[in-house]
């Protein structure tokens, strides 16, 4: 089946954000959203197709904070605000799009979907001044992201450890302890409400942006 056609130059896909700003998903600019819009979008976008063994599903905002926590564990206190901001925003396009596609389905969505997400990612990189990944940094990030996925699969969704390896094909062991519970309290691995997830993501985003802002 051929790829779905890519919309022509006159096509628009507007969304109205919580702040009142509007974003054209097909032609985004770095000025089209507030940080709070991004936090809300990520807090209302769910991983694992929205499925969960808990009363609430897991938001991409909470996942992003988990990946950041894993990055910090590996870096062992060697804080780099720009690198941490890049970790926090690694799935930021999903918050603007309002959709987290299950990884194995992405190739089936074709070239148009790939180009759509690339445009959103480019606008995010420009807005937040994110540095490009080195090969070593990307490898470390991918590992943290996959460890987070294995952990979520077991503790949030309800897959067994064996199923994580054999069915989901994730070759990493799930964490036994929740790094986010050590920071925020609460029950280990319990998905947060959208309001709580948005507040916590927004606070961390603001903190890191202030550290990355040039003096003066």
C-alpha positions in Angstrom: 0.0 0.0 0.0 1.6 3.4 -1.0 2.3 6.1 1.5 -0.5 8.5 2.2 -0.1 11.7 0.3 1.8 14.7 1.9 -0.5 17.7 2.1 0.2 20.5 -0.4 1.5 24.0 0.5 -1.9 25.5 1.3 -2.9 22.7 3.8 -3.3 23.7 7.4 -4.0 21.6 10.6 -4.7 24.1 13.3 -5.1 23.3 17.0 -6.1 25.8 19.7 -4.0 25.4 22.8 -4.9 26.0 26.5 -3.1 29.4 26.5 -5.2 30.5 23.6 -2.4 30.3 21.1 -2.9 28.3 17.9 -0.5 25.9 16.4 -0.4 24.7 12.8 0.8 21.1 13.1 1.9 21.1 9.4 3.9 24.3 9.7 4.9 24.9 13.3 7.2 27.7 14.5 9.0 28.0 17.9 6.6 30.8 19.0 3.3 28.9 18.6 3.0 27.5 22.2 3.6 28.4 25.8 5.6 26.0 28.1 2.4 25.4 30.0 0.7 24.2 26.7 3.5 21.7 26.2 3.2 20.4 29.8 -0.5 20.1 29.5 -0.3 18.3 26.1 2.3 15.8 27.4 0.3 15.2 30.6 -2.8 14.4 28.5 -1.0 12.2 26.0 -0.7 8.6 27.2 1.8 5.9 26.6 1.0 2.2 25.9 -2.1 3.1 23.9 -3.6 4.5 27.1 -3.7 1.0 28.7 -2.8 0.6 32.3 -3.2 -1.8 35.3 -3.8 1.3 37.4 -6.9 3.4 37.5 -5.1 6.0 35.4 -2.9 5.6 32.3 0.7 6.8 32.2 1.3 10.2 30.6 4.2 11.1 28.4 5.0 13.9 30.8 5.6 11.4 33.6 7.6 9.1 31.3 9.8 12.1 30.3 10.6 12.8 33.9 11.5 9.2 34.5 13.9 9.2 31.6 15.4 12.4 33.0 15.8 10.7 36.4 17.6 7.8 34.8 19.9 10.1 32.9 20.8 11.7 36.2 21.5 8.4 37.9 23.9 7.5 35.1 25.6 10.9 35.1 26.1 10.6 38.9 25.6 14.2 39.7 27.6 15.7 36.8 24.8 18.1 36.0 24.5 19.5 32.4 21.3 21.6 32.2 21.2 21.5 28.3 21.7 17.7 28.2 19.0 17.4 30.9 16.6 19.6 29.0 17.1 17.5 25.9 16.3 14.4 27.9 13.1 16.0 29.3 12.0 17.1 25.9 12.8 13.9 24.0 9.1 13.2 23.3 7.9 16.8 23.3 6.5 16.6 19.7 4.0 14.1 21.1 2.6 16.7 23.5 2.1 19.2 20.6 0.6 16.5 18.4 -1.5 14.9 21.2 -0.5 11.4 20.1 2.1 8.8 21.2 2.3 6.2 18.6 3.3 2.7 19.7 6.9 2.3 18.4 6.3 -0.7 16.2 3.4 1.0 14.4 5.4 4.1 13.3 6.7 2.5 10.0 3.1 1.7 9.0 2.2 5.4 9.2 4.5 6.3 6.3 6.5 9.2 5.1 3.9 11.9 5.8 3.8 11.1 9.5 7.6 11.0 9.7 7.8 14.5 8.1 5.1 15.8 10.4 7.0 14.7 13.5 10.3 16.0 12.1 8.8 19.5 11.7 7.5 19.5 15.2 10.9 18.3 16.5 12.7 21.0 14.6 10.5 23.8 16.1 11.2 22.4 19.6 14.9 22.3 19.0 14.9 25.9 17.9 12.7 27.1 20.8 14.7 25.5 23.5 18.2 25.7 22.0 18.7 22.0 22.2 22.2 20.8 21.2 22.5 17.9 18.7 23.1 14.4 20.0 26.5 12.9 19.8 26.5 9.2 18.9 27.5 8.3 22.5 24.8 10.6 24.0 22.1 9.1 21.7 23.1 5.6 22.7 22.9 6.4 26.4 19.5 8.1 25.9 18.1 5.2 23.9 19.2 2.8 26.8 17.5 5.0 29.4 14.3 5.2 27.3 14.2 1.5 26.9 14.9 0.8 30.5 12.0 3.2 31.3 9.8 1.3 28.8 10.7 -2.1 30.4 9.9 -0.7 33.8 6.6 0.8 32.7 5.6 -2.4 31.0 6.0 -4.4 34.2 5.0 -1.9 36.9 2.3 0.1 35.0 0.8 -2.0 32.3 1.1 -5.5 33.8 3.4 -7.4 31.4 5.7 -10.0 33.1 9.4 -9.7 33.0 9.6 -12.7 30.6 7.0 -11.1 28.3 9.1 -7.9 28.2 12.0 -9.9 26.8 10.1 -12.4 24.6 7.1 -10.5 23.4 8.0 -6.8 23.6 11.7 -7.5 22.6 13.1 -5.1 25.2 16.5 -6.5 26.3 16.7 -4.5 29.5 15.7 -5.3 33.1 12.9 -3.3 34.7 13.8 -1.1 37.6 13.0 -2.5 41.1 12.5 1.0 42.6 10.8 4.1 41.2 13.3 7.0 40.9 10.3 9.4 40.7 8.9 8.3 44.1 12.1 9.3 45.7 11.7 12.8 44.3 8.0 13.4 44.5 6.7 10.8 47.0 3.5 8.7 46.5 3.1 5.1 45.6 5.9 3.6 43.4 5.1 3.6 39.7 1.6 4.9 40.1 0.5 7.0 37.2 -0.1 10.7 38.1 -3.3 12.6 37.3 -3.0 14.9 34.2 -3.0 18.0 36.6 -0.2 16.6 38.7 1.9 15.5 35.7 1.5 18.8 34.0 2.5 20.8 37.1 5.6 18.6 37.7 6.7 18.6 34.1 6.2 22.4 33.8 8.2 23.1 37.0 11.1 21.0 35.8 11.0 22.6 32.3 11.0 26.1 33.8 13.9 25.2 36.2 16.1 23.8 33.4 15.3 26.6 31.0 16.3 29.1 33.6 19.7 27.3 34.1 20.2 27.2 30.3 19.4 30.9 29.8 22.6 33.0 29.1 23.5 35.3 31.9 22.3 38.9 31.3 
